[in-house]
Structure formats: structure tokens, C-alpha cells
Amino acid sequence: MNKPQLEVLVDLLSVDLLSAEKRIKELEAENERLREDCKFLLSFAPEDAVPELGHDPTFYYTGTYGGDLKLQERIDGIKAKLEEHSDDCHGE
């Protein structure tokens, strides 16, 4: 490979690297927006656990105690994933 070919190759690699770095920053910003959206939506979920059977069968308005428990489990799972990924991304 001669010098002009090598210079062209280096230029192409530099452009690709800059494009990749820009895309990484875009994805990081999108991840942060999605994380904040998740936190916002979770703020509408009750923070307390579903009351024991017989106390409030429609805590989440699913119409059944079992449905409320399933929804509570899903919300808890989302919160756990959000915390896990927050720790991964921010080293907290």
C-alpha cells in the first residue's frame, strides 16, 4: 500500500470513528430520556405493596386481587431493572 492509499484509509477510518462516537452519544441521550420516561410513568404507580387479600381487591383497578398482584410484580420488576441499569450506566 502506498502513502496516498494509506492516507485515504486513515481518513475513512477517522470519519467512521467520528460517526460511531456521535451515534454512541445519541444512543446514550436516548437511553437517558427513556430512563426518565420510565421514572415518570412509575411515579403514577402506588409505592405501597398491594394490600393483603380482603382489604382492597382493586388496588390497581384490575378488578381482581390476583390481577393486582401480577401488576405489582411487573412494576417491581421494572423498578429493579431501572435501578440495575442506572447503576451500570452511572456507577452508583
MIMI-386721 format. One record per residue: residue number from 1; residue in one letter; y, x, z of N, C-alpha, C in turn. Coordinates in steps of 0.02 Angstrom, whole numbers. Layout:
<atoms>
+-----+---+--------+--------+--------+--------+--------+--------+--------+--------+--------+
:   k : r :     nY :     nX :     nZ :    caY :    caX :    caZ :     cY :     cX :     cZ :
+-----+---+--------+--------+--------+--------+--------+--------+--------+--------+--------+
: NUM : A :      Y :      X :      Z :      Y :      X :      Z :      Y :      X :      Z :
...
+-----+---+--------+--------+--------+--------+--------+--------+--------+--------+--------+
</atoms>
This chain:
<atoms>
+-----+---+--------+--------+--------+--------+--------+--------+--------+--------+--------+
:   k : r :     nY :     nX :     nZ :    caY :    caX :    caZ :     cY :     cX :     cZ :
+-----+---+--------+--------+--------+--------+--------+--------+--------+--------+--------+
:   1 : M :    -59 :     43 :      0 :      0 :      0 :      0 :     62 :     45 :      0 :
:   2 : N :    107 :     32 :    -46 :    168 :     73 :    -49 :    221 :     46 :     -2 :
:   3 : K :    274 :     83 :      7 :    327 :     67 :     55 :    359 :     -1 :     41 :
:   4 : P :    379 :    -19 :    -21 :    409 :    -85 :    -32 :    361 :   -142 :    -15 :
:   5 : Q :    298 :   -134 :    -29 :    250 :   -187 :    -12 :    244 :   -194 :     64 :
:   6 : L :    244 :   -138 :     98 :    240 :   -139 :    171 :    301 :   -172 :    201 :
:   7 : E :    360 :   -158 :    173 :    422 :   -188 :    198 :    421 :   -264 :    188 :
:   8 : V :    396 :   -287 :    131 :    391 :   -358 :    117 :    343 :   -391 :    166 :
:   9 : L :    287 :   -358 :    179 :    238 :   -384 :    226 :    268 :   -389 :    296 :
:  10 : V :    304 :   -338 :    317 :    336 :   -339 :    383 :    388 :   -396 :    387 :
:  11 : D :    426 :   -406 :    334 :    475 :   -460 :    332 :    440 :   -528 :    338 :
:  12 : L :    386 :   -537 :    302 :    348 :   -600 :    304 :    320 :   -612 :    374 :
:  13 : L :    293 :   -561 :    405 :    266 :   -568 :    472 :    321 :   -584 :    522 :
:  14 : S :    379 :   -555 :    513 :    436 :   -569 :    558 :    457 :   -641 :    553 :
:  15 : V :    460 :   -667 :    492 :    479 :   -737 :    482 :    427 :   -783 :    514 :
:  16 : D :    362 :   -768 :    504 :    310 :   -808 :    534 :    314 :   -807 :    610 :
:  17 : L :    328 :   -749 :    638 :    333 :   -742 :    711 :    392 :   -783 :    737 :
:  18 : L :    448 :   -780 :    703 :    506 :   -819 :    724 :    492 :   -893 :    719 :
:  19 : S :    458 :   -914 :    666 :    439 :   -985 :    658 :    393 :  -1007 :    714 :
:  20 : A :    344 :   -964 :    731 :    297 :   -980 :    784 :    333 :   -985 :    851 :
:  21 : E :    378 :   -939 :    865 :    416 :   -941 :    928 :    459 :  -1004 :    933 :
:  22 : K :    489 :  -1023 :    877 :    530 :  -1084 :    876 :    486 :  -1145 :    889 :
:  23 : R :    427 :  -1147 :    859 :    382 :  -1204 :    868 :    357 :  -1207 :    940 :
:  24 : I :    344 :  -1149 :    970 :    322 :  -1148 :   1040 :    376 :  -1177 :   1085 :
:  25 : K :    439 :  -1159 :   1072 :    494 :  -1186 :   1112 :    501 :  -1261 :   1103 :
:  26 : E :    491 :  -1284 :   1041 :    494 :  -1357 :   1027 :    439 :  -1393 :   1065 :
:  27 : L :    378 :  -1365 :   1064 :    322 :  -1397 :   1099 :    331 :  -1396 :   1174 :
:  28 : E :    359 :  -1342 :   1201 :    373 :  -1339 :   1273 :    424 :  -1392 :   1292 :
:  29 : A :    475 :  -1401 :   1252 :    526 :  -1452 :   1266 :    495 :  -1522 :   1262 :
:  30 : E :    452 :  -1533 :   1213 :    418 :  -1598 :   1206 :    373 :  -1611 :   1266 :
:  31 : N :    337 :  -1560 :   1288 :    294 :  -1567 :   1347 :    335 :  -1586 :   1408 :
:  32 : E :    392 :  -1555 :   1416 :    435 :  -1570 :   1473 :    461 :  -1642 :   1469 :
:  33 : R :    480 :  -1664 :   1410 :    503 :  -1733 :   1401 :    446 :  -1782 :   1419 :
:  34 : L :    385 :  -1767 :   1395 :    328 :  -1811 :   1410 :    312 :  -1811 :   1485 :
:  35 : R :    318 :  -1754 :   1517 :    306 :  -1749 :   1589 :    357 :  -1793 :   1626 :
:  36 : E :    419 :  -1788 :   1606 :    471 :  -1829 :   1638 :    460 :  -1903 :   1624 :
:  37 : D :    439 :  -1920 :   1564 :    423 :  -1990 :   1548 :    366 :  -2016 :   1592 :
:  38 : C :    315 :  -1974 :   1603 :    260 :  -1993 :   1647 :    285 :  -2006 :   1718 :
:  39 : K :    325 :  -1961 :   1743 :    352 :  -1969 :   1810 :    393 :  -2034 :   1815 :
:  40 : F :    432 :  -2048 :   1764 :    472 :  -2109 :   1763 :    427 :  -2171 :   1766 :
:  41 : L :    376 :  -2172 :   1724 :    332 :  -2230 :   1723 :    293 :  -2237 :   1788 :
:  42 : L :    272 :  -2181 :   1817 :    236 :  -2184 :   1880 :    281 :  -2208 :   1937 :
:  43 : S :    346 :  -2200 :   1929 :    391 :  -2223 :   1982 :    390 :  -2299 :   1990 :
:  44 : F :    363 :  -2334 :   1941 :    357 :  -2407 :   1946 :    292 :  -2428 :   1980 :
:  45 : A :    246 :  -2382 :   1989 :    183 :  -2398 :   2022 :    193 :  -2393 :   2098 :
:  46 : P :    163 :  -2439 :   2135 :    169 :  -2435 :   2208 :    140 :  -2368 :   2232 :
:  47 : E :    172 :  -2339 :   2282 :    149 :  -2275 :   2308 :     91 :  -2283 :   2357 :
:  48 : D :     86 :  -2342 :   2386 :     33 :  -2355 :   2434 :    -32 :  -2367 :   2397 :
:  49 : A :    -86 :  -2354 :   2431 :   -152 :  -2369 :   2404 :   -162 :  -2445 :   2404 :
:  50 : V :   -209 :  -2468 :   2364 :   -224 :  -2539 :   2362 :   -248 :  -2560 :   2432 :
:  51 : P :   -220 :  -2615 :   2458 :   -242 :  -2639 :   2524 :   -317 :  -2656 :   2525 :
:  52 : E :   -345 :  -2658 :   2584 :   -416 :  -2674 :   2590 :   -429 :  -2744 :   2563 :
:  53 : L :   -490 :  -2754 :   2542 :   -512 :  -2818 :   2515 :   -494 :  -2874 :   2563 :
:  54 : G :   -464 :  -2926 :   2536 :   -446 :  -2984 :   2576 :   -372 :  -2986 :   2596 :
:  55 : H :   -338 :  -2929 :   2592 :   -267 :  -2927 :   2612 :   -221 :  -2946 :   2554 :
:  56 : D :   -231 :  -2918 :   2496 :   -187 :  -2932 :   2439 :   -226 :  -2919 :   2375 :
:  57 : P :   -261 :  -2969 :   2350 :   -305 :  -2959 :   2293 :   -269 :  -2946 :   2226 :
:  58 : T :   -203 :  -2953 :   2227 :   -166 :  -2942 :   2164 :   -110 :  -2892 :   2174 :
:  59 : F :   -125 :  -2838 :   2207 :    -75 :  -2787 :   2221 :    -42 :  -2762 :   2157 :
:  60 : Y :    -82 :  -2751 :   2104 :    -56 :  -2729 :   2040 :    -54 :  -2787 :   1989 :
:  61 : Y :    -65 :  -2847 :   2012 :    -62 :  -2906 :   1970 :   -116 :  -2906 :   1916 :
:  62 : T :   -174 :  -2875 :   1931 :   -229 :  -2878 :   1883 :   -268 :  -2943 :   1892 :
:  63 : G :   -259 :  -2975 :   1949 :   -294 :  -3038 :   1962 :   -357 :  -3030 :   2002 :
:  64 : T :   -381 :  -2968 :   2009 :   -442 :  -2957 :   2049 :   -434 :  -2893 :   2090 :
:  65 : Y :   -469 :  -2891 :   2145 :   -468 :  -2831 :   2187 :   -499 :  -2772 :   2150 :
:  66 : G :   -554 :  -2785 :   2115 :   -587 :  -2732 :   2076 :   -541 :  -2705 :   2022 :
:  67 : G :   -504 :  -2749 :   1989 :   -457 :  -2727 :   1937 :   -402 :  -2685 :   1966 :
:  68 : D :   -379 :  -2705 :   2026 :   -327 :  -2665 :   2060 :   -353 :  -2596 :   2078 :
:  69 : L :   -415 :  -2593 :   2102 :   -444 :  -2528 :   2120 :   -450 :  -2482 :   2058 :
:  70 : K :   -472 :  -2511 :   2002 :   -478 :  -2471 :   1941 :   -410 :  -2444 :   1919 :
:  71 : L :   -360 :  -2487 :   1923 :   -292 :  -2466 :   1904 :   -267 :  -2412 :   1952 :
:  72 : Q :   -280 :  -2420 :   2017 :   -260 :  -2370 :   2066 :   -293 :  -2303 :   2051 :
:  73 : E :   -357 :  -2304 :   2034 :   -393 :  -2242 :   2017 :   -362 :  -2209 :   1956 :
:  74 : R :   -344 :  -2249 :   1907 :   -314 :  -2221 :   1846 :   -246 :  -2189 :   1861 :
:  75 : I :   -206 :  -2224 :   1901 :   -140 :  -2198 :   1919 :   -148 :  -2133 :   1959 :
:  76 : D :   -195 :  -2132 :   2006 :   -207 :  -2072 :   2046 :   -229 :  -2014 :   2001 :
:  77 : G :   -271 :  -2028 :   1951 :   -293 :  -1977 :   1904 :   -236 :  -1949 :   1863 :
:  78 : I :   -192 :  -1993 :   1841 :   -133 :  -1971 :   1802 :    -88 :  -1927 :   1845 :
:  79 : K :    -77 :  -1949 :   1907 :    -35 :  -1909 :   1953 :    -66 :  -1840 :   1964 :
:  80 : A :   -132 :  -1838 :   1973 :   -165 :  -1774 :   1985 :   -159 :  -1728 :   1924 :
:  81 : K :   -168 :  -1755 :   1865 :   -161 :  -1715 :   1804 :    -90 :  -1690 :   1796 :
:  82 : L :    -42 :  -1733 :   1811 :     28 :  -1714 :   1805 :     44 :  -1657 :   1853 :
:  83 : E :     19 :  -1662 :   1914 :     30 :  -1608 :   1962 :     -5 :  -1544 :   1941 :
:  84 : E :    -67 :  -1551 :   1916 :   -105 :  -1493 :   1894 :    -70 :  -1457 :   1837 :
:  85 : H :    -46 :  -1494 :   1788 :    -13 :  -1464 :   1730 :     56 :  -1438 :   1749 :
:  86 : S :     88 :  -1470 :   1797 :    152 :  -1445 :   1821 :    143 :  -1377 :   1853 :
:  87 : D :     90 :  -1370 :   1893 :     75 :  -1306 :   1924 :     60 :  -1253 :   1872 :
:  88 : D :     22 :  -1271 :   1820 :      5 :  -1224 :   1766 :     67 :  -1200 :   1730 :
:  89 : C :    112 :  -1246 :   1717 :    171 :  -1231 :   1675 :    226 :  -1195 :   1714 :
:  90 : H :    232 :  -1212 :   1778 :    288 :  -1186 :   1815 :    268 :  -1137 :   1870 :
:  91 : G :    204 :  -1127 :   1879 :    181 :  -1080 :   1929 :    198 :  -1101 :   2000 :
:  92 : E :    202 :  -1166 :   2011 :    220 :  -1191 :   2077 :    159 :  -1192 :   2123 :
+-----+---+--------+--------+--------+--------+--------+--------+--------+--------+--------+
</atoms>
